[in-house]
Each structure stands twice: as structure tokens, then as C-alpha cells.
Amino acid sequence: MISAFIYALVNVVHTIINIYIWIVIISALVSWVRPDPYNPIVQTLYKLTEPVYAWIRRYIPTVIGGVDLAPLIVIIGLQFIDVFLMRLVFG
């Protein structure tokens, strides 16, 4: 019973991580085309990603050669957490 609950919980966390990774990817791609800042989709993407980017930028300089690497750092960190949790629970 407990193992089924833990399995379900880890799968939910895995799904949430994957969805957020796609949100970061879409946000990075949208930022290349200079979208309308008043578009609700752009505002939602900004609200979902910018707090995490700001937290990372506080500790790590992410702009190198005019390119912001914060999305890449977020994706790598989320992948690490995802793989760590999956290996921890599923052996």
C-alpha cells in the first residue's frame, strides 16, 4: 500500500518536472522572437519561469556573450532531480 502511494507520488513529481521543462523550453524559444508582452500566453510563461531564473541569477552569473544560460541551468537541474528521484525510488 505504501509502495503504491510512493510510486504514484514519484510519477506525479516526474510529470510535473517534465511539464515545467517544456514550459522553460517554450519560454526560451518565444523569447527569441520578441513576442507581444501583453499577450496572455507570454505573460503566463514569464510568470512561471522568471522567478526561477531570478533565483538562479542571484547565485550564478548566467549571461555569457549576450546569451542567457538560465533556462539551460534550470533544465539540467530539473533533469538531475528527476533522475535522482526515479533512481532513489525505483532502484
DSSP file (Angstrom, degrees, kcal/mol; ACC not computed):
  #  RESIDUE AA STRUCTURE BP1 BP2  ACC     N-H-->O    O-->H-N    N-H-->O    O-->H-N    TCO  KAPPA ALPHA  PHI   PSI    X-CA   Y-CA   Z-CA
    1    1 A M     >        0   0    0      0, 0.0     4,-1.7     0, 0.0     5,-0.1   0.000 360.0 360.0 360.0 -48.6    0.0    0.0    0.0
    2    2 A I  H  >  +     0   0    0      1,-0.2     4,-2.6     2,-0.2     5,-0.2   0.892 360.0  53.6 -66.4 -39.3    2.7    2.5    1.0
    3    3 A S  H  > S+     0   0    0      1,-0.2     4,-2.6     2,-0.2    -1,-0.2   0.875 107.3  51.3 -65.9 -35.2    4.9    1.5   -2.0
    4    4 A A  H  > S+     0   0    0      2,-0.2     4,-2.4     1,-0.2    -1,-0.2   0.893 110.5  49.3 -66.9 -38.6    2.0    2.1   -4.4
    5    5 A F  H  X S+     0   0    0     -4,-1.7     4,-2.6     2,-0.2    -2,-0.2   0.923 112.7  46.5 -65.4 -44.2    1.5    5.6   -2.8
    6    6 A I  H  X S+     0   0    0     -4,-2.6     4,-2.7     2,-0.2     5,-0.2   0.910 111.8  51.9 -64.6 -42.0    5.2    6.4   -3.2
    7    7 A Y  H  X S+     0   0    0     -4,-2.6     4,-2.0    -5,-0.2    -2,-0.2   0.926 112.2  45.6 -58.7 -46.2    5.2    5.1   -6.8
    8    8 A A  H  X S+     0   0    0     -4,-2.4     4,-2.1     2,-0.2    -2,-0.2   0.903 112.8  50.8 -65.2 -41.3    2.2    7.3   -7.6
    9    9 A L  H  X S+     0   0    0     -4,-2.6     4,-2.3     1,-0.2    -2,-0.2   0.912 110.8  47.7 -63.8 -43.9    3.7   10.3   -5.9
   10   10 A V  H  X S+     0   0    0     -4,-2.7     4,-2.6     1,-0.2    -1,-0.2   0.880 110.6  52.4 -66.3 -37.1    7.0   10.0   -7.7
   11   11 A N  H  X S+     0   0    0     -4,-2.0     4,-2.2    -5,-0.2    -1,-0.2   0.883 109.2  49.5 -66.0 -37.3    5.2    9.6  -11.0
   12   12 A V  H  X S+     0   0    0     -4,-2.1     4,-2.5     2,-0.2    -2,-0.2   0.927 112.3  47.5 -65.6 -44.6    3.3   12.8  -10.3
   13   13 A V  H  X S+     0   0    0     -4,-2.3     4,-2.5     1,-0.2    -2,-0.2   0.907 110.9  52.5 -62.2 -41.4    6.5   14.7   -9.5
   14   14 A H  H  X S+     0   0    0     -4,-2.6     4,-2.2     1,-0.2    -1,-0.2   0.908 110.7  47.3 -59.7 -43.6    8.1   13.2  -12.6
   15   15 A T  H  X S+     0   0    0     -4,-2.2     4,-2.4     2,-0.2    -2,-0.2   0.906 111.4  50.0 -66.3 -42.5    5.2   14.5  -14.8
   16   16 A I  H  X S+     0   0    0     -4,-2.5     4,-2.4     2,-0.2    -2,-0.2   0.906 110.7  50.2 -63.0 -42.1    5.3   18.0  -13.2
   17   17 A I  H  X S+     0   0    0     -4,-2.5     4,-2.2     2,-0.2    -2,-0.2   0.927 111.1  48.8 -61.8 -45.0    9.1   18.2  -13.8
   18   18 A N  H  X S+     0   0    0     -4,-2.2     4,-1.9     1,-0.2    -2,-0.2   0.894 111.0  50.0 -64.1 -39.7    8.6   17.2  -17.4
   19   19 A I  H  X S+     0   0    0     -4,-2.4     4,-2.0     1,-0.2    -1,-0.2   0.920 111.3  48.8 -63.7 -42.8    5.8   19.8  -17.9
   20   20 A Y  H  X S+     0   0    0     -4,-2.4     4,-2.4     1,-0.2    -2,-0.2   0.865 107.1  55.6 -67.2 -34.9    7.9   22.5  -16.4
   21   21 A I  H  X S+     0   0    0     -4,-2.2     4,-2.3     2,-0.2    -1,-0.2   0.923 108.9  47.9 -60.7 -43.1   10.9   21.6  -18.6
   22   22 A W  H  X S+     0   0    0     -4,-1.9     4,-2.7     1,-0.2    -2,-0.2   0.870 109.0  53.8 -66.0 -35.6    8.7   22.0  -21.6
   23   23 A I  H  X S+     0   0    0     -4,-2.0     4,-2.5     2,-0.2    -2,-0.2   0.913 109.6  48.0 -63.1 -41.9    7.5   25.4  -20.2
   24   24 A V  H  X S+     0   0    0     -4,-2.4     4,-2.3     2,-0.2    -2,-0.2   0.912 112.5  48.8 -64.0 -42.9   11.1   26.5  -19.9
   25   25 A I  H  X S+     0   0    0     -4,-2.3     4,-2.4     2,-0.2    -2,-0.2   0.937 113.4  46.0 -62.9 -47.1   11.9   25.3  -23.5
   26   26 A I  H  X S+     0   0    0     -4,-2.7     4,-2.7     1,-0.2     5,-0.2   0.905 112.1  51.8 -63.5 -41.3    8.8   27.1  -24.9
   27   27 A S  H  X S+     0   0    0     -4,-2.5     4,-1.8    -5,-0.2    -1,-0.2   0.901 110.3  48.6 -62.0 -41.2    9.6   30.3  -22.9
   28   28 A A  H  X S+     0   0    0     -4,-2.3     4,-0.7     2,-0.2    -2,-0.2   0.913 113.0  47.2 -65.6 -42.5   13.2   30.3  -24.2
   29   29 A L  H >< S+     0   0    0     -4,-2.4     3,-0.9     1,-0.2     4,-0.4   0.905 111.6  50.4 -65.6 -41.0   12.0   29.8  -27.8
   30   30 A V  H >< S+     0   0    0     -4,-2.7     3,-1.3     1,-0.2     4,-0.3   0.853 102.2  62.2 -65.9 -34.1    9.4   32.5  -27.5
   31   31 A S  H >< S+     0   0    0     -4,-1.8     3,-0.6     1,-0.3    -1,-0.2   0.726  94.7  63.0 -66.4 -19.6   12.0   34.9  -26.1
   32   32 A W  T << S+     0   0    0     -3,-0.9    -1,-0.3    -4,-0.7    -2,-0.2   0.733 102.3  48.7 -75.4 -21.9   13.9   34.7  -29.4
   33   33 A V  T <  S-     0   0    0     -3,-1.3    -1,-0.2    -4,-0.4    -2,-0.2   0.336 105.4-121.2-104.2   7.5   11.1   36.2  -31.5
   34   34 A R    <   -     0   0    0     -3,-0.6    -3,-0.1    -4,-0.3    -2,-0.1   0.977  38.1-157.5  51.3  72.7   10.3   39.3  -29.3
   35   35 A P        -     0   0    0      0, 0.0    -1,-0.1     0, 0.0    -5,-0.0  -0.225  29.9 -81.8 -75.7 167.4    6.6   38.5  -28.6
   36   36 A D    >   -     0   0    0      1,-0.2     3,-1.7     2,-0.1     6,-0.2  -0.574  36.7-146.7 -66.4 119.2    4.0   41.0  -27.6
   37   37 A P  T 3  S+     0   0    0      0, 0.0    -1,-0.2     0, 0.0    -3,-0.0   0.660  95.6  59.2 -68.0 -12.8    4.4   41.4  -23.9
   38   38 A Y  T 3  S+     0   0    0      4,-0.1    -2,-0.1     5,-0.0     3,-0.0   0.476  76.1 113.5 -92.9  -2.7    0.7   41.9  -23.4
   39   39 A N    <>  -     0   0    0     -3,-1.7     4,-2.5     1,-0.1     5,-0.2  -0.527  69.0-136.8 -67.5 130.5   -0.2   38.5  -24.8
   40   40 A P  H  > S+     0   0    0      0, 0.0     4,-2.2     0, 0.0     5,-0.1   0.834 102.9  52.9 -62.2 -32.0   -1.6   36.4  -22.0
   41   41 A I  H  > S+     0   0    0      2,-0.2     4,-2.6     1,-0.2     5,-0.2   0.929 110.5  46.9 -67.8 -43.8    0.4   33.3  -23.0
   42   42 A V  H  > S+     0   0    0     -6,-0.2     4,-2.4     1,-0.2    -1,-0.2   0.905 112.6  50.3 -63.9 -41.7    3.6   35.3  -23.0
   43   43 A Q  H  X S+     0   0    0     -4,-2.5     4,-2.4     2,-0.2    -1,-0.2   0.894 110.8  49.2 -64.0 -39.7    2.7   36.8  -19.6
   44   44 A T  H  X S+     0   0    0     -4,-2.2     4,-1.9     2,-0.2    -2,-0.2   0.927 111.3  48.6 -65.3 -45.0    1.9   33.3  -18.2
   45   45 A L  H  X S+     0   0    0     -4,-2.6     4,-1.8     1,-0.2     5,-0.3   0.909 112.4  49.7 -60.3 -41.5    5.2   31.9  -19.4
   46   46 A Y  H  X S+     0   0    0     -4,-2.4     4,-2.6     1,-0.2    -2,-0.2   0.920 110.7  48.9 -63.3 -44.5    7.0   34.9  -17.9
   47   47 A K  H  < S+     0   0    0     -4,-2.4    -1,-0.2     1,-0.2    -2,-0.2   0.807 113.7  47.4 -66.9 -29.5    5.3   34.4  -14.6
   48   48 A L  H  < S+     0   0    0     -4,-1.9     4,-0.2    -5,-0.2    -1,-0.2   0.800 124.6  26.8 -80.9 -29.5    6.1   30.7  -14.5
   49   49 A T  H  X S+     0   0    0     -4,-1.8     4,-2.3    -5,-0.2     3,-0.5   0.802 103.7  71.0-105.5 -33.7    9.8   31.0  -15.4
   50   50 A E  H  X S+     0   0    0     -4,-2.6     4,-2.9    -5,-0.3     5,-0.2   0.849  94.2  55.6 -62.0 -38.0   11.1   34.3  -14.3
   51   51 A P  H  > S+     0   0    0      0, 0.0     4,-1.8     0, 0.0    -1,-0.2   0.906 111.6  45.0 -60.7 -38.0   11.1   33.7  -10.5
   52   52 A V  H  > S+     0   0    0     -3,-0.5     4,-2.1    -4,-0.2    -2,-0.2   0.912 113.4  49.8 -70.0 -42.0   13.2   30.6  -11.0
   53   53 A Y  H  X S+     0   0    0     -4,-2.3     4,-2.9     1,-0.2     5,-0.2   0.916 110.2  51.0 -60.8 -43.3   15.6   32.4  -13.4
   54   54 A A  H  X S+     0   0    0     -4,-2.9     4,-1.4     1,-0.2    -1,-0.2   0.889 108.8  51.2 -62.7 -39.7   15.9   35.3  -10.9
   55   55 A W  H  X S+     0   0    0     -4,-1.8     4,-0.7    -5,-0.2    -1,-0.2   0.914 113.4  44.5 -64.0 -42.2   16.8   32.9   -8.1
   56   56 A I  H >X S+     0   0    0     -4,-2.1     4,-2.7     1,-0.2     3,-1.1   0.915 110.3  54.5 -67.6 -42.8   19.5   31.2  -10.3
   57   57 A R  H 3< S+     0   0    0     -4,-2.9    -1,-0.2     1,-0.3    -2,-0.2   0.766  98.9  64.1 -63.3 -25.0   20.8   34.6  -11.5
   58   58 A R  H 3< S+     0   0    0     -4,-1.4    -1,-0.3    -5,-0.2    -2,-0.2   0.839 118.0  24.4 -66.1 -32.2   21.2   35.7   -7.8
   59   59 A Y  H << S+     0   0    0     -3,-1.1    -2,-0.2    -4,-0.7    -1,-0.2   0.702 125.8  41.3-106.0 -26.1   23.8   32.9   -7.3
   60   60 A I  S  < S-     0   0    0     -4,-2.7     2,-0.6    -5,-0.1    -1,-0.2  -0.986  76.7-125.2-129.4 129.3   25.3   32.2  -10.8
   61   61 A P        +     0   0    0      0, 0.0    -4,-0.1     0, 0.0    -3,-0.1  -0.642  34.4 176.4 -70.2 117.7   26.2   34.7  -13.5
   62   62 A T        +     0   0    0     -2,-0.6     7,-2.8    -5,-0.1     2,-0.7   0.584  46.7  90.6-105.0 -11.7   24.1   33.3  -16.4
   63   63 A V  E     +A   68   0A   0      5,-0.2     2,-0.5     6,-0.1     5,-0.2  -0.784  48.2 168.9 -92.5 115.9   24.7   35.8  -19.2
   64   64 A I  E >  S-A   67   0A   0      3,-2.5     3,-1.3    -2,-0.7    -2,-0.0  -0.976  71.4 -14.3-128.4 116.1   27.7   34.7  -21.3
   65   65 A G  T 3  S-     0   0    0     -2,-0.5    -1,-0.1     1,-0.3     3,-0.1   0.819 128.1 -54.3  63.9  31.5   28.4   36.5  -24.6
   66   66 A G  T 3  S+     0   0    0      1,-0.2     2,-0.5     0, 0.0    -1,-0.3   0.481 115.3 114.2  82.4   2.1   25.0   38.0  -24.6
   67   67 A V  E <   -A   64   0A   0     -3,-1.3    -3,-2.5    -5,-0.0     2,-0.6  -0.925  62.5-137.9-110.2 127.6   23.3   34.7  -24.2
   68   68 A D  E     -A   63   0A   0     -2,-0.5    -5,-0.2    -5,-0.2     4,-0.2  -0.739  16.1-173.8 -85.3 119.9   21.3   33.9  -21.0
   69   69 A L     >  +     0   0    0     -7,-2.8     4,-2.2    -2,-0.6     5,-0.2   0.314  55.7 104.9 -95.7   7.8   22.0   30.4  -19.9
   70   70 A A  H  > S+     0   0    0      1,-0.2     4,-2.5     2,-0.2     5,-0.2   0.899  78.8  51.9 -57.8 -43.6   19.5   30.4  -17.0
   71   71 A P  H  > S+     0   0    0      0, 0.0     4,-2.4     0, 0.0    -1,-0.2   0.907 110.0  49.6 -60.7 -38.4   17.0   28.2  -19.0
   72   72 A L  H  > S+     0   0    0     -4,-0.2     4,-2.5     2,-0.2    -2,-0.2   0.905 110.8  49.3 -65.2 -41.3   19.7   25.6  -19.6
   73   73 A I  H  X S+     0   0    0     -4,-2.2     4,-2.4     2,-0.2    -1,-0.2   0.895 111.1  50.2 -64.6 -40.2   20.7   25.6  -15.9
   74   74 A V  H  X S+     0   0    0     -4,-2.5     4,-2.6     2,-0.2     5,-0.2   0.928 111.4  48.0 -63.3 -45.1   17.1   25.1  -14.9
   75   75 A I  H  X S+     0   0    0     -4,-2.4     4,-2.4     2,-0.2    -2,-0.2   0.922 112.7  47.7 -63.7 -44.3   16.6   22.2  -17.4
   76   76 A I  H  X S+     0   0    0     -4,-2.5     4,-2.3     2,-0.2    -1,-0.2   0.917 113.1  49.0 -63.8 -42.4   19.8   20.5  -16.2
   77   77 A G  H  X S+     0   0    0     -4,-2.4     4,-2.3     2,-0.2    -2,-0.2   0.913 112.2  47.5 -62.9 -43.3   18.9   20.9  -12.6
   78   78 A L  H  X S+     0   0    0     -4,-2.6     4,-2.6     2,-0.2    -1,-0.2   0.886 110.9  51.7 -66.4 -38.2   15.4   19.6  -13.1
   79   79 A Q  H  X S+     0   0    0     -4,-2.4     4,-2.7    -5,-0.2     5,-0.3   0.911 109.6  50.6 -63.2 -41.3   16.8   16.6  -15.1
   80   80 A F  H  X S+     0   0    0     -4,-2.3     4,-2.6     2,-0.2    -2,-0.2   0.940 112.1  46.2 -61.1 -47.8   19.2   15.9  -12.2
   81   81 A I  H  X S+     0   0    0     -4,-2.3     4,-2.6     2,-0.2     5,-0.2   0.908 113.5  50.2 -61.4 -42.4   16.3   16.0   -9.6
   82   82 A D  H  X S+     0   0    0     -4,-2.6     4,-2.4     2,-0.2    -2,-0.2   0.943 113.7  43.0 -62.8 -49.6   14.1   13.8  -11.8
   83   83 A V  H  X S+     0   0    0     -4,-2.7     4,-2.7     1,-0.2     5,-0.3   0.906 113.7  52.9 -64.9 -40.8   16.8   11.1  -12.4
   84   84 A F  H  X S+     0   0    0     -4,-2.6     4,-2.3    -5,-0.3    -2,-0.2   0.932 112.2  44.3 -60.4 -47.2   17.8   11.2   -8.7
   85   85 A L  H  X S+     0   0    0     -4,-2.6     4,-2.4     2,-0.2     5,-0.3   0.915 113.8  49.8 -64.9 -42.7   14.2   10.7   -7.5
   86   86 A M  H  X S+     0   0    0     -4,-2.4     4,-2.8    -5,-0.2    -2,-0.2   0.920 114.9  43.5 -63.5 -43.5   13.5    7.9  -10.1
   87   87 A R  H  X S+     0   0    0     -4,-2.7     4,-1.3    -5,-0.2    -1,-0.2   0.871 112.7  53.4 -69.2 -36.2   16.7    6.0   -9.2
   88   88 A L  H  < S+     0   0    0     -4,-2.3    -2,-0.2    -5,-0.3    -1,-0.2   0.913 120.2  31.2 -64.7 -43.3   16.1    6.5   -5.5
   89   89 A V  H  < S+     0   0    0     -4,-2.4    -2,-0.2    -5,-0.2    -3,-0.2   0.894 127.6  37.5 -84.3 -42.1   12.6    5.1   -5.6
   90   90 A F  H  <        0   0    0     -4,-2.8    -3,-0.2    -5,-0.3    -2,-0.2   0.429 360.0 360.0 -97.8   1.5   12.8    2.6   -8.3
   91   91 A G     <        0   0    0     -4,-1.3    -4,-0.2    -5,-0.2    -3,-0.1   0.445 360.0 360.0  76.2 360.0   16.4    1.3   -7.6
